[in-house]
Amino acid sequence: MVAKRIIPCLDVKEGRTVKGVNFVDLRDVGDAVELGQYYARSGADELVYLDISATREGRQTFTRLVERISDGINIPFTVGGGISTLEDAARLLDAGADKISINSAAIANPQLINDIAARYGSQFVVVAIDARQMEDGVWRATTHGGSRPSDKELFSWAREAQERGAGEILFTSMNHDGTRSGYPCDTFARLSQEVSIPIIASGGAGSVEDIAEVLTVGRADAALAASIFHFGEITVGDLKTELKRLNIDVRC
Amino acid sequence: MIAIVDYKMGNLRSVENALKRLGAEYVVTADAEVIKSADRVLLPGVGNAAEAMENLRAASLVDTIKQLRRPVLGICVGMQVMCRHSEEGDVDCLGLFDARVKRFKPEPDLKVPHMGWNKIGNLETKLFKGISGGEYVYFVHSYYPELCPDTIATSVHGTMFSAALKYENFYGTQFHPEKSGDVGERILANFLGL
């Protein structure tokens, strides 16, 4: 059986990883390659690098960084942030990314999913959905960091993304993101039934139990987390040991 | 010298990087003469099996590959085109391995593509020297080679399938050794040392 994946997410700005404490054995925690290698050694199954640069120079720096990541890391990694054209995707593929994650650009132009998947395969395309449950109970996909609701409803958008060629869905609940109060597991479980491609759960983890719950009750295939790893609350290795103790199939 | 066959089936950078990390010398090429004279040949590949066969034909590499007598390693779609036939595009392939390639059928708890780390078992041959059954490697695929007499490693995703195949000097892995951490690097090093 395929193991549940644990995926640390690293934010990169102007070529440097941001957030994160000083890990003991790292010379430079801001170095994306060194931090990625640290996570790979501690048992991460994949990595996600999110470019949060706002400038063109930052974007160019990021591409060069992706080349270095590809040179130095022997597990798969996804890159996201600011990918809005087939050319952006091509540039990151050439730089060595295993997958790209698209979010607002896919909502603005769903054909982008078809174009990238047709050219580079579904395995290369992760569609990230930041959704918020509105007062009427409907989960609506949002753009621009959750600030703008779109006309896409979560489940139908996820199905559409799959039909257009997405290989995975990365779902973040904007109601839970940053709250550390756990995941909306019923919503994850339904999402997992609506589509046949893997679901990555993001946003909301405050504890090992939260992650265990989304991987079991929520039927998610992978959990992505940033702060609990970056701030050294738990290592990837310890998290996986705990999950294994809870009878969750993880690689460790 | 190792030849990485460039037949326009996805990015070769991760395979190149894995060889670099092992300190191996390689060349990326579609030149039949270079491929014939190489000590080791790698046939990577991401994408569609029918397109992969088409690209091999277009590059006039079908017979070149079939006639190689030194160790050859196909990875993912590179391995699938070394099988007999693929359901992906209903295409006849090189026929080096006596297996057909079939599609996983999605079920409620069976995601397709099969993506992520899964265990390999029933390991045979020196390709897996130093690797114990139950180790995890990284897979990304929707089609799989069935079990056959050439199977040298198995994995399970709904059904048991060939995670690796061998016939004479031809080897293939459905998983990506270049993305499978230290275990994958060991398998690649074993291939180079065959």
Interface residues (C-beta under 8 A of the other chain):
Chain A: M1 V2 A3 R5 A40 D45 S70 D71 N74 I75 P76 L93 D94 A95 G96 D98 Y120 G121 S122 Q123 F124 G167 E168 Q193 S196 I197 P198 R219 D221 A222 R251
Chain B: G10 N11 R13 S14 N17 A18 K20 R21 V46 G47 N48 P106 P108 D109 K111 V112 P113 H114 M115 G116 W117 N118 K119 Y136 Y138 F139 V140 H141 S142 V156 H157 H176 E178 K179 S180 G181 D182 G184 E185
